[in-house]
Each structure stands twice: as structure tokens, then as C-alpha cells.
Amino acid sequence: MPDSHTILLVDDEDSIQTLLAFPLQRDGYTVIQARDGEEALRLFAQQPVDLVVLDLMLPRVDGLEVCRRLRADSTVPIIMLTARDDELDTVLGLELGADDYITKPFSIREFRSRVKALLRRAAQPPLAAHQDEVIDDGEVRIDTPRRTVQVRGNVVALTYVEFELLALLASHPGVVYSRRQLLERVRGGADYREPRTIDVHVRHLREKIEQQPAEPELILTVRGAGYRYRDK
């Protein structure tokens, strides 16, 4: 139930705090408010939090650093807010482990949709196909029950989204998935999302598992269609 969820809302602007806290509380969520990065980290450590809404531009400790520190110890869903339509900020946020991002200004309907989708995804079992199996093609070994990955014998640490992408693609070698299909599978929905954010996750995943990320041999791009895992 929504009233069982606690959301940490981190933004230094009172107007944004008011704008976002009211609809969240109306939807039944408990909202904890922080005005800077240090306060956010302190509050997160003091009590269970189910989702973090995190502004990029914060005093004392910025949003990217807060995201990095949270992700080092937790898989809590994180939505980043940015006032700038800056691709670099978006890429950095996603690569540091943010689950989603919204560029200001945005509609409250869009915001509520993102929150509900992430909480719904977090409450469900992992989406990875063949959850009780080990996927092993001789080069990449994916232990889905333990959510571990070894590439050429070396353990590789992946984010939630990276693991889901790899497990889904590797369990269906040769099958092409569109960006929208991948968003729906790993984020709980594709509404209001830019499909090309999947490109960021794929690029970061390639940097971890490919011998030459610029010339991938495992996760292949299908021009105009999406991505597929190499055929066996």
C-alpha cells in the first residue's frame, strides 16, 4: 500500500518542496524533507526510506555525490531532479546509479507516474528472465538467484538496471529488443521517459563487460531497432 512507503525529498528550494510534498502526501506516502546533501545523508541513515527524490544542485554536498554515497550502500530507487537539460549531468547521474531523472519544469502527473513506477518495480521480484538459472556462455556467467556476474572469470559489479539488462538480453541471445521494450522491462514502464536513456546504461554495461567497449562483441546494436546479445 502507498501509505507504507517513505520518500526522502531532497531539494533546497522551498517552492519545490511544497510543490512535490503535497501530492506525495495526498497519495498516502510519508515524506521526509531535506534541504541539503548532508542532511539528506543523515536522514537516510536514521530511518528506512523506500525512494529518494534528489535534486542535482544542492548546497554542502551536491546531488551527484549524494547519489554516489547512497548507491555505495543501498539499492533504494533514486529519481534525480535537474533544472538544466544537460546531457552530461544526466549521464553522470545514471552512471552513478540513479534509476531515473526528471528535468525541471515537469508536470506533477509525470512526477507521480515516475514515483509509482519505481516503487512498483522495487516491490516486485527482479525482472531478470530465468530467475532460478545460471546463464553461462563460456565468457559471461550470470547467476540470477545470487545476482552475480563473472566475465572471463572476473567478478563484475553491476547496478540493478545493468544486471537486468544483461540478464534479459543474455537469456535470449539474438533477440532484438527496442529501447522502449527494455525500459518497460527494467524500469516498470516507459511513460514519460526518454528511450535513449537506455543507451547510457548499455554504454556503461559495455565498459564493464566488453574487452573493447568501442567495438562490442557481447551486446550488439541493431541500427534503428535496439539491442541484442550475440548469438550462441
Number of C-alpha atoms within 10 A of each C-alpha: 6 14 11 9 15 20 24 23 23 27 25 17 13 9 10 13 17 11 12 17 20 13 15 20 15 10 13 15 19 19 20 17 19 20 18 22 26 16 15 23 18 11 16 18 11 8 10 13 18 21 21 25 23 27 28 26 19 20 13 11 16 16 25 25 15 22 24 16 14 22 17 11 8 8 16 19 23 25 26 24 23 19 13 14 11 10 9 9 16 24 18 14 24 25 19 19 27 28 21 20 25 23 14 11 10 11 10 13 10 13 17 14 14 23 19 15 17 22 19 14 17 17 10 9 8 17 18 21 16 14 16 11 13 18 18 15 13 10 12 19 20 21 18 20 13 11 17 15 24 16 17 14 11 12 13 13 15 18 19 17 23 22 22 22 22 23 25 22 23 26 19 16 16 16 16 17 19 17 19 17 15 22 22 16 19 23 23 19 20 18 14 12 18 13 16 13 16 23 15 15 19 20 17 18 23 22 14 16 25 17 14 11 16 10 11 16 15 21 24 17 17 12 7 7 11 19 22 22 22 16 11 9
